[in-house]
Amino acid sequence: MLTSSRRLKPKLSDLELIAINISAEYLSIDPEYQLFRYLSNSKLDGLIERSVYNRRKRKLFYHMENVRKLMVAKFNDVETTFIVDSIPLEICKNARANR
């Protein structure tokens, strides 16, 4: 286990929780209620409650960041070009455009 403050062995391991969280981010499933709705008819249904998931996810934040860094390092070794999908943000407005 990555976090050792628990007495009972959880049904879902820390590594499984990290894998679910990173997969949810990859699938653009942001709010936890969407994730749990998505997982409601899967083998993971009933293994963890939302509040427990959220608490454990916060405790495992630094471990998840390390996994992300390792993934980025692996991608950087193979790829030379990356495409970033984002939303255009309006940085400044034309204040005098309507005058």
Secondary structure as UniProt FT lines:
FT   HELIX           14..26
FT   TURN            27..28
FT   HELIX           32..38
FT   TURN            39..41
FT   TURN            43..46
FT   HELIX           50..59
FT   HELIX           61..78
FT   TURN            95..98
//
